[in-house]
Amino acid sequence: MITKGVGMKKEVAIIGGSTAGFFTASLLAKQGIDVRVFEAADCIEPLKRILIVTDYMRDVLGGLCDDIILNRIHHYELFADGRVGTVSLHRPDIVIGRSSLIRRLAKDAEENGAKILTGHRFSDLKPYGNRLNFTLSLDGNGSHLDASTEVLIGADGVSSSVAQKGGWPCQETVHLTQAIVELPGDIIPDTARVWFIPEETPYFYWLLPHSETQGVVGLVGKDEDRTKKALEAFLDRKGMTPLEFQDALVPLYSRWVPNHKRLGNNDVYLVGDAAGHVKVSTVGGILTGFRGAMGVADAILDGGSSRKLKALRTELDLHNLIRKFLNRFTQKEYCSLLDLLTPGTRRTLGRFHRDETPRLLANLLLKQPRLLLLGLRALIYRR
Ligand SMILES: Cc1cc2nc3c(=O)[nH]c(=O)nc-3n(C[C@H](O)[C@H](O)[C@H](O)COP(=O)(O)OP(=O)(O)OC[C@H]3O[C@@H](n4cnc5c(N)ncnc54)[C@H](O)[C@@H]3O)c2cc1C
């Protein structure tokens, strides 16, 4: 039944039934591993959230995601103090609904042989001989269930209980708030907008159309109340009315933390937001969560470390470096940034996506070395 690796574990318990957990479950179940996914919620009815990912999603999921795509973004318009720069994507970004994605991944995991147990909230973990014992509270009747496994994977999100019980450090977080709006008349549905206003946010405001008539406008901030107020003020200035808000915490990746630990004689891994695998330049975590899942699946199947995790680390570290530059940018630097978007630079930006940052940066700096100077100047003079 199992074809790869020597001394490979046969039984895996995954805590958390969302994007990272179900994707990991599929990868392992496909290879004959006995996989159980324990999800705290009573059923797979995830909160609605509009997401944008690069076309790399299709490389990872193949046709699996084709019929849940809501929209494709071909162009980005970048705004800074009256200046506008446009970047056209070679391979359009994909807009999807998180709930459809999760349901699709859950179905795929089950079809590959994983068992999904909802209403099971992980609460404790203890190594015992060659097993890991863990406790689950059963929602609804207040009772507990003791279970055990050979390998445990925490896919339980930003406030991961598995990470906490496994002794991982607490993660720094930011608040992401977005509002559904009717699209203003001057917006073309295949074009997303980004506004850099550093006196209001070191991140950016975005408008992302998910249909012909509607889009989401969003913002990342440290504090929930202030982020929501800033977003409301922005919407007011732009003459847009929020129809519904979507918000939650996301981890702020600041350095690579190994996502594997030995507890007693057994392995514990973290994937997705639980591992902090979020691109901190744009605060996107879906595809980096998938990459972490592929890395962990490789490590379990091959009984060692994974090259995919090393590549993910490089990716996340580069996004962190970009974020460090951007955090120091004033309006002046953002204006210079848009001025440096020559046709050649824009072509490079459109050719490589943000899930292949090593190639993107190498090509971008070859085309426009002054971008590096701009970043370094901000880093040195605005410490
Ligand atoms: C408003 C918003 C917009 C976003 N937009 C984008 C975007 O456009 N593109 C992008 O790439 N990323 C985006 N992100 C980030 C992205 O959504 C996350 O990185 C991703 O959803 C994380 O997936 P995950 O599976 O790791 O964790 P989660 O989706 O948080 O899932 C964790 C799961 O674990 C379960 N759980 C928690 N505790 C327990 C427990 N003790 N026992 C059992 N189960 C438990 C939860 O119920 C949940 O189902 C956005 C985030 C927010 C908040």
The ligand as an SDF file (V2000), in Angstrom:
LIG
                    3D

 53 58  0  0  0  0  0  0  0  0999 V2000
  -10.0880   38.7980    5.4170 C   0  0  0  0  0  0  0  0  0  0  0  0
   -8.9320   37.9470    4.9270 C   0  0  0  0  0  0  0  0  0  0  0  0
   -8.5940   37.9780    3.5720 C   0  0  0  0  0  0  0  0  0  0  0  0
   -7.5300   37.2030    3.1030 C   0  0  0  0  0  0  0  0  0  0  0  0
   -7.2180   37.2690    1.7840 N   0  0  0  0  0  0  0  0  0  0  0  0
   -6.2600   36.4610    1.3090 C   0  0  0  0  0  0  0  0  0  0  0  0
   -5.9870   36.4430   -0.0990 C   0  0  0  0  0  0  0  0  0  0  0  0
   -6.5920   37.1920   -0.8730 O   0  0  0  0  0  0  0  0  0  0  0  0
   -5.0350   35.5810   -0.5670 N   0  0  0  0  0  0  0  0  0  0  0  0
   -4.3490   34.7400    0.2590 C   0  0  0  0  0  0  0  0  0  0  0  0
   -3.4990   33.9770   -0.2310 O   0  0  0  0  0  0  0  0  0  0  0  0
   -4.5690   34.7590    1.5990 N   0  0  0  0  0  0  0  0  0  0  0  0
   -5.5080   35.5840    2.1360 C   0  0  0  0  0  0  0  0  0  0  0  0
   -5.7590   35.5870    3.4760 N   0  0  0  0  0  0  0  0  0  0  0  0
   -4.9890   34.6790    4.3330 C   0  0  0  0  0  0  0  0  0  0  0  0
   -5.5520   33.2540    4.2100 C   0  0  0  0  0  0  0  0  0  0  0  0
   -6.9600   33.2980    4.3230 O   0  0  0  0  0  0  0  0  0  0  0  0
   -4.9710   32.3580    5.2920 C   0  0  0  0  0  0  0  0  0  0  0  0
   -3.5630   32.3930    5.2030 O   0  0  0  0  0  0  0  0  0  0  0  0
   -5.4650   30.9120    5.1020 C   0  0  0  0  0  0  0  0  0  0  0  0
   -6.8730   30.8530    5.0870 O   0  0  0  0  0  0  0  0  0  0  0  0
   -4.9600   30.0490    6.2350 C   0  0  0  0  0  0  0  0  0  0  0  0
   -5.4650   28.7540    6.0700 O   0  0  0  0  0  0  0  0  0  0  0  0
   -5.1980   27.6390    7.1700 P   0  0  0  0  0  0  0  0  0  0  0  0
   -5.8150   26.3860    6.6550 O   0  0  0  0  0  0  0  0  0  0  0  0
   -3.7750   27.6190    7.5760 O   0  0  0  0  0  0  0  0  0  0  0  0
   -5.9700   28.1620    8.4860 O   0  0  0  0  0  0  0  0  0  0  0  0
   -7.4860   28.5360    8.7190 P   0  0  0  0  0  0  0  0  0  0  0  0
   -8.2010   28.7930    7.4530 O   0  0  0  0  0  0  0  0  0  0  0  0
   -7.4900   29.5910    9.7630 O   0  0  0  0  0  0  0  0  0  0  0  0
   -8.1160   27.1990    9.3300 O   0  0  0  0  0  0  0  0  0  0  0  0
   -7.8360   26.7090   10.6040 C   0  0  0  0  0  0  0  0  0  0  0  0
   -8.8800   25.6300   10.8860 C   0  0  0  0  0  0  0  0  0  0  0  0
   -8.5570   25.0060   12.1220 O   0  0  0  0  0  0  0  0  0  0  0  0
   -9.7290   24.8900   12.9120 C   0  0  0  0  0  0  0  0  0  0  0  0
   -9.3090   24.8760   14.3170 N   0  0  0  0  0  0  0  0  0  0  0  0
   -8.7990   25.9010   15.0390 C   0  0  0  0  0  0  0  0  0  0  0  0
   -8.4950   25.4810   16.2870 N   0  0  0  0  0  0  0  0  0  0  0  0
   -8.8120   24.1560   16.3320 C   0  0  0  0  0  0  0  0  0  0  0  0
   -8.7220   23.1550   17.3500 C   0  0  0  0  0  0  0  0  0  0  0  0
   -8.2430   23.4450   18.5810 N   0  0  0  0  0  0  0  0  0  0  0  0
   -9.1330   21.8920   17.0590 N   0  0  0  0  0  0  0  0  0  0  0  0
   -9.6240   21.5900   15.8200 C   0  0  0  0  0  0  0  0  0  0  0  0
   -9.7440   22.4820   14.8330 N   0  0  0  0  0  0  0  0  0  0  0  0
   -9.3320   23.7540   15.0800 C   0  0  0  0  0  0  0  0  0  0  0  0
  -10.5700   26.1160   12.5400 C   0  0  0  0  0  0  0  0  0  0  0  0
  -11.9360   25.9240   12.8490 O   0  0  0  0  0  0  0  0  0  0  0  0
  -10.2970   26.1990   11.0360 C   0  0  0  0  0  0  0  0  0  0  0  0
  -11.1950   25.4180   10.2950 O   0  0  0  0  0  0  0  0  0  0  0  0
   -6.7880   36.3780    4.0010 C   0  0  0  0  0  0  0  0  0  0  0  0
   -7.1000   36.3690    5.3550 C   0  0  0  0  0  0  0  0  0  0  0  0
   -8.1640   37.1430    5.8250 C   0  0  0  0  0  0  0  0  0  0  0  0
   -8.4730   37.1210    7.2920 C   0  0  0  0  0  0  0  0  0  0  0  0
  1  2  1  0
  2  3  1  0
  2 52  2  0
  3  4  2  0
  4  5  1  0
  4 50  1  0
  5  6  2  0
  6  7  1  0
  6 13  1  0
  7  8  2  0
  7  9  1  0
  9 10  1  0
 10 11  2  0
 10 12  1  0
 12 13  2  0
 13 14  1  0
 14 15  1  0
 14 50  1  0
 15 16  1  0
 16 17  1  0
 16 18  1  0
 18 19  1  0
 18 20  1  0
 20 21  1  0
 20 22  1  0
 22 23  1  0
 23 24  1  0
 24 25  2  0
 24 26  1  0
 24 27  1  0
 27 28  1  0
 28 29  2  0
 28 30  1  0
 28 31  1  0
 31 32  1  0
 32 33  1  0
 33 34  1  0
 33 48  1  0
 34 35  1  0
 35 36  1  0
 35 46  1  0
 36 37  1  0
 36 45  1  0
 37 38  2  0
 38 39  1  0
 39 40  1  0
 39 45  2  0
 40 41  1  0
 40 42  2  0
 42 43  1  0
 43 44  2  0
 44 45  1  0
 46 47  1  0
 46 48  1  0
 48 49  1  0
 50 51  2  0
 51 52  1  0
 52 53  1  0
M  END
$$$$
